[in-house]
Amino acid sequence: MIGTVSTDEKAELARSAGADERPFSTHARLCGQVKRLCGGVNVIYDGVGKSTFEAGFDCLRPRGYMVVFGQSSGKPAPVDPQTLE
């Protein structure tokens, strides 16, 4: 399990909750880090919204799922279906 975090304190909480890896969500190369760790992910649970949506979407494997359950940073922009592979 990968748990993205924004602070060292949250990294420790994620580790104690079982996250194997804890890359920083504010890091510009988040998707590259995730793909290096596991080649992409099957599921993303995003409780942040606008500021993390696009990077999370890019980390998905083909036919992966993205569950958006919150929008604390705002509503993500609509997805153009032509960008889906």
Phi and psi in degrees as a GROMACS rama.xvg file:
@    title "Ramachandran Plot"
@    xaxis  label "Phi"
@    yaxis  label "Psi"
@TYPE xy
-110.916  127.732  ILE-2
-119.83  109.471  GLY-3
-75.0065  144.107  THR-4
-136.202  166.861  VAL-5
-118.449  -7.97541  SER-6
-144.394  162.538  THR-7
-62.1999  -36.7659  ASP-8
-63.1085  -42.1986  GLU-9
-69.6786  -30.2545  LYS-10
-62.6707  -41.1047  ALA-11
-66.0855  -41.6502  GLU-12
-61.9281  -42.7105  LEU-13
-63.5014  -41.4069  ALA-14
-61.2912  -44.4554  ARG-15
-68.5424  -21.3877  SER-16
-88.9172  -2.85117  ALA-17
111.396  4.44245  GLY-18
-70.4806  125.082  ALA-19
-73.4978  -38.9095  ASP-20
-127.242  148.84  GLU-21
-138.911  66.9723  ARG-22
-69.29  153.533  PRO-23
-79.224  127.802  PHE-24
-68.8947  -18.7006  SER-25
-86.0712  -6.07444  THR-26
-74.5266  131.165  HIS-27
-62.1563  -23.1567  ALA-28
-107.655  34.092  ARG-29
-55.6362  -49.4577  LEU-30
-61.6463  -40.7582  CYS-31
-61.8191  -38.7094  GLY-32
-63.9407  -45.7007  GLN-33
-64.1067  -44.9984  VAL-34
-65.6733  -33.0664  LYS-35
-66.8331  -37.7684  ARG-36
-70.408  -40.5185  LEU-37
-147.542  6.91843  CYS-38
80.085  6.61955  GLY-39
115.493  166.047  GLY-40
-119.717  154.81  VAL-41
-83.4531  -30.5661  ASN-42
-141.668  138.853  VAL-43
-125.65  132.241  ILE-44
-109.087  111.817  TYR-45
-112.96  112.95  ASP-46
-102.238  5.52854  GLY-47
-99.5685  -50.1239  VAL-48
101.969  -125.13  GLY-49
-50.4935  -47.5259  LYS-50
-75.0017  -16.4486  SER-51
-118.924  -11.0578  THR-52
-58.9849  -52.3774  PHE-53
-63.6544  -44.1522  GLU-54
-63.2942  -41.651  ALA-55
-63.0442  -43.8415  GLY-56
-58.7622  -40.6783  PHE-57
-69.4296  -19.9916  ASP-58
-83.6657  -10.5597  CYS-59
-70.4752  145.398  LEU-60
-76.8359  162.988  ARG-61
-54.5436  137.444  PRO-62
64.9686  21.9303  ARG-63
-77.0905  168.164  GLY-64
-113.866  141.414  TYR-65
-125.085  118.239  MET-66
-105.495  114.252  VAL-67
-102.143  116.639  VAL-68
-119.95  7.46879  PHE-69
-163.133  162.277  GLY-70
-140.716  53.296  GLN-71
-64.5023  -23.5507  SER-72
-102.5  5.40808  SER-73
116.774  172.222  GLY-74
-81.2313  129.324  LYS-75
-64.9252  154.261  PRO-76
-68.0129  152.847  ALA-77
-60.1805  151.119  PRO-78
-95.3424  129.028  VAL-79
-77.5135  117.293  ASP-80
-58.4374  -22.791  PRO-81
-70.9787  -14.7417  GLN-82
-84.8682  -10.7296  THR-83
-77.5468  136.824  LEU-84
